[in-house]
């Protein structure tokens, strides 16, 4: 990757005329008790009532090798899943568990299956449609029918170039869960964009602290001076939180074209955006585990994997229009460096919050009137856990 040219960021206009008033959090709003970030029992309840019931973004569809038999493993709430393309071209999701003795079927993270999946323990063999084809030594077992023992499925859909899965048999549809956020994302045409860079992060922090940090920018003047110089933290709008999404926008400063190390466009403008969208940055959280930063010329998408009450893994990708890759002066490093630095600042303060909440001195603190989305997220969480 070509080293980024260092330039001074554009001068910042006075934001006063663009400051938005947002719905205020109630005056008595408080942060959550420490157990919601520290207690393994709360984390187990979240897995059962949130992560297994809702649709999870498990990665780009491009991760799965093309053609029949192409597969990739994914993990949701501790459950290993096989995402496999059938001979009919349909992508399906199955639990990576043999129905005989519960043995894990596949170990390699991705590959191509020759028309079936065979357990390495007792050779039970399944088709790519999940049906049990062969079960050695079961033919004389009274009442045994192969049709009764297929691989257990998970719901699977592809949207915006992303694979979504839902483990629970019942729950909201993907469109219902996403709500208006799906329409806000449509102009970015993420399924047409190309990932040019990826970073992976391992945080000693609860996944909710990452989501909450992403939902507000009151910390930006302190934590992100480079972002503050290009997009004032008091501009923009919050969208009403829905059952599955949290979204907002922030305006670009006068002279700034995007968020990059010099404030200039990195890629070609995304063709689906109107003029207003080219003057702002969109931030979307599709709960429970996808965070998006939407720019006039590129998208950063981050997949969260909640591993424990105090550990979260994050995979971030930088996406550009194919036309940008053909430009001789294309320098994605200016976008990558900007957001990698910003991300690491966020991840560090999330870890500090995790450590502080673990102190015996921690007590729930007051939200400011501009932290309405955090308070709404807390209410959403308590409702999902049945703690309201």
Secondary structure, DSSP 8 states (H G I E B T S, - for coil): ---------------GGGB-------TT-B---THHHH-HHHHHHHIIIIITTS-EEEEEGGGS-SSTTEEEEEEETTEEEEEEE-TTS-EEEEESB-TTT--B---SSEEE-SSEEE-TTT--EEETTS-EEE-TT-TTSTT--GGG----EEEEEEETTEEEEE-SSSS--HHHHHTTHHHHHHTT-GGG-EEEEEEEEEESS-HHHHHHHHT--TTHHHH-HHHHTTS-TTBSEE----SSEEEEEEE--TT--SSSSSSS--S---TT--TGGGGEEEEEEETTTEEEEE-SSEEEEEEEEEEETTEEEEEEEEEE-HHHHT-TT--THHHHHHHHHHHHHHHHHHHHHHHHHTSTT----B--TT-HHHHHHHHHHHHHHT--
